Amino acid sequence: MEEKPVIVDVEHVKKSYRRGQHIIPVLEDITLCIREGQFMALMGPSGSGKSTLLNLIAGIDRVDSGTIRVGGIDITPLSETELALWRATHVGFIFQFYNLIPVLTAFENIELPLHLTRLTAKERRLHVETALAVVNLSDRMDHYPAQLSGGEQQRVAIARALITDPAILVADEPTGDLDRRSAEDVLNLMARLNEESGKTIIMVTHDPRAAQRAQTLRHLEKGVLTDADCQAPF
């Protein structure tokens, strides 16, 4: 079976943060590649740098040194404005606490990223209705976040992440605030998006059950990847 092309290419990345007079190293010489259509889970103890690496790949944070290419684009030299535009069209974000806007309905939360596009109101509605159908929430589109369960809120967040058809989905502890049944529903949805739609997913998780749903598992220990530099999904 022919290997798919690399969509995320991280080369010799280092990252540290300053706290007062101290420099705190977070990531040390990280080299990693993720292939198109791969579902990768990233595990490691608290403080190992998992979320930092995810944020660097997603263009939320900047490297100290090294390069990150996503879909062939080197995002490391981009300006803040260029990065914001790139994120809006290339990356879908799924967070632990959903990050939904409480005064907007499920429909309006999902539609929000499309206001940055040139789509008409009719086209936006069609896109949102399609996304709601994908996450099986068509009957909840007019509900506000407070009227939805945690699992339903996370599915709204996933629909919002999908709405611009991004190249990659990044998920930071997507089941961390959910009960076991809701977590299983969300993981089933993510697996289906990967298997049926070919979505590339990078998921940070503490949960071994969640990590088992991924095709590839990588580990970070004190800012160092303990696995091989680059491998095809198994």
MOJO-V857300 format. One record per helix or strand. SS is the DSSP state (~ for helix, > for strand). FROM is the first residue (numbers start at 1). TO is the last residue. Records with the same first field share a line. If there is no record, write none. Layout:
SS: FROM-TO / FROM-TO
This chain:
>: 6-19 / 22-35 / 39-43 / 65-70 / 73-74 / 91-94 / 105-105 / 144-144 / 168-172 / 200-204 / 216-221 / 224-225 / 230-230
~: 50-57 / 80-90 / 106-116 / 121-134 / 138-140 / 145-147 / 150-162 / 180-197 / 208-211
